[in-house]
Amino acid sequence: MIEALRFWVAVVFVGLGVFFTFVATVGVIRLPDVYARTHTASQADTLGAGLTLAGVAVALGWQHATVYTVLLLFFVFITNPTAAHAIARSAAETGVEPRLADDESEPEHDPEPAPSGRGSEPTDHDAGTGGDPQ
């Protein structure tokens, strides 16, 4: 009875760990900038690796290898967020700008307006005075 319970607890932990690792992988692929990617890599991937290692520790039972698995679990919990923080800080110090929700709807630069005919009046854009505040 206890062995069956331990087996199913290990299966649930490993299954949840694989799920969160998959979510982190999809997040790294789909998210737009380095800051969002490091966030998902540090949060979901740490949880996924932690749950998977916890499942392995439960499956091993009270063995010498279980101690190494738990030590590896603590190592992942410390190093994964630290590495993500170092990557995000390095990106910030080198001037990488985060992509905001407004960035997707606006083009990178304003295209030249098409002339409306002969002798058309110059617009604010043509005169270089601006227009919309930046």
Secondary structure, DSSP 8 states (H G I E B T S, - for coil): -HHHHHHHHHHHHHHHHHHHHHHHHHHHHH-SSHHHHHHHHHHHHHHHHHHHHHHHHHHH-SSHHHHHHHHHHHHHHHHHHHHHHHHHHHHHHTT-----HHHHHS-SS-------STT----HHHHTS-SS--
